[in-house]
């Protein structure tokens, strides 16, 4: 059992019915309970939520039952909820921590167990290490709950709550909803069958909503807001004459956007659009934090604005730590996760989508114009990522080749190599990053260059090493 449960960059994920079973979930829940029992806020309980995946509700109820049988008060979502909702309510209720049953953007055959800290964001690495130590202690324990879920609800140890209503109420105080409404921006929203369903339209008028129903198979697609997964949204944006398309992933913490032409606007450009608006229009202050896989356009912007920049390994938990310890204006990662000052130290796809609409309304610009403005000022930056499924043997061979050293890529000399997280190789006006996924059996290849031609050449060379 212990070999089947491994915490990655953002919690534990596994294949449903293979390693993600009720037995294993109960053991992780018991380890989580044993860790949080010593927390100074444990009297306020633990918040539990779940996404739209197969059996997520039942796994969440099993988790709540284990926690409650350990004498811990539980506040559980009465319907599917997003990761940002769980983080927000963990902090709002001054709870010891939070748990959400989700595998985020992973395929439908996966599910997962994310742990949140009392600060309202991903548990810090040392917290996860302590939970893993508790897990080793209970790995041979047969979990037997004295009281069932419904009994514990009747006794008030487990309390059901509408997380969505509380979340929507909170966002209305943070985004300029009246401005968005008065601007008549035409919005298309793609929930990707995830737990953002029905939320965006509770905040602002939405012209078109797609994949906005319960479908645990995600319609056979990956619930990750990448161009290859957003073809339907692109068509809808153009067909319905929308100004922006917004998509959120399986647990609605990541965001992707499409401009009025249906063209994809990646998280690097969303990050840059937010940063320019916050500094130049709203006159906000703070430091910037980004994963090392994020565009170097952000480095250039920080240099121009005189902002301190922190670069971290991949994983929002590293950005979250900085957001809880320093005055971070924006913390962002390449995969669509962005957290902003004044909200929670957590990714929030719906909130960032709202902010994009606010920026378009405030600046009276199309999204394509906002992006082009950045490229003219800071230079063109083109990015790509390839996720290559492979055997462990192939993975070891590729990583060994990069560890040994690569002198050139696509005919360009490698100027510098960073090994903070994988291998990041710098060439003139570009870079390549190669790293093993922390949640799936694959290697991720990332590349950025100042032209599409150079980008394609760099990526082709990177995957051929």
C-alpha positions, 0 to 999 in steps of 0.5 A: 500500500505504501508504494501506491501512495506518493505525494507529488507537486500538488497532493496525491493522485492515483488511478481510480480503483487501482490505487485510488481506492476507498481503503487508501483514501481512508488511510490518507484521511486518517494520516491527515487527521492525525497530523491536524489533530495537533494544530492550534486551530483544530477546534474550528475543524477541517474543510472538505470539498470535491470535484466532478469526477467519478465517485469524488462525492463518495470519496469526500464523504469517506474522508469526512467520516474518518476525520469526524470519527477522530473527533474533528469537526468537518465542514463539507460542500453540499455539491461539487466545489472548486479548489479555490472554494475550499482554500477560501473557506478554510481561511474564512472559517479559520479552519486547521486545514482543508481537503479537496478530492480532485485530480485537477486537470488530469484525465478522468481515470485519475482522482486525487487528494489535495491538502490545504493549509490554514492560510488558504493555499496548498500545504507547504512541503514540510506539512506534506512530509509530516502527513506522509510520516503519519501515513507510514504509521497507519499503512497496516491499519484497518480503518473502522469508523464507529459512526457513519457519514449520515449519523455524523451529519445528524450529530452536527460533527459534519456540517454541509454547506453551500461553498459556491454561494460563499465563494461568489459573494466573496468574488463580488467584493474583489472584482469590479463586477459593475464595470464588467456588466456595464461594458457589455463584454460578450463572454463565452465560458467553458467549464470543461465539465469541471467544478466551475459549472454554473459559477461564472454566470452567477457573477457576470452575464455570459453569452455562451456556456459550454461543457457545463453539465455533470460528465465524470468522463469529461466528454473523453477529453482532458479537462486542461485549458490548452489549445488542443482541448478548447477547439469547441470554445474557439468555434463558439467564441467566433460563432457567437461573436464573443469578445473573450472565451474563458476556460477553467480546468477540472477543479477550476483553479487553472485558466485559459483564455481565447481572444475575440478571434478564437485564438488561444491566449496562454497563461504567460500572456495572461500573467503579463496582461495582469501585471501591466494593469496592476502596476500601470493602471491600479498603481499596486505594489509588491513582489512577483513570483513565478515558476521557472517555466514561465516566460522571460517576458515577466523578467523583462517587465519586472526589470522595467518596473523595478519589481523584485522577482522570485523564481521557484521550482514547478508547483504552486506550493512553492509560490504559495509559500512566498505569497504567505511570507512576502508581499507578492503581487502576482504568483504564477505558473506556466500551466494556467495557475495564477494567484493575486494579491488581495485574494488567497495564496492559491490559483483561481481560474474563475477570479483571474478570468473575471480580472481579464474581463475587468481589464478589457472593460477598464482599458477599453481594449480587445484581448488581442490588442492587450497582448499585441501591446505587450509584444511590441513593448517587450518583444515577441515571446512564443512558448510551447510545451510537449508532454511525452508519455514514456516508459521509466527506462526511456525517462531515465535515458533522457534525463541522464543525457541532459545530466551529462550535458548538452552543448547545443540545441538546433545549432545554437550554443547552450550558454547556461544551464540551471538545475533547480527543477529538471534541466533548463538550458539557455540559448540566445533569445530562448530557452528549453526546460526538461523535467519529469512530471510530478503527477504523471508518467511522462517528461515535460519539454518546455521551450520559449523563443522570439519566433515560431520558427526558432521555437519549433526548432528548439523544441524538436531538438529538445525532444530528440536528445 
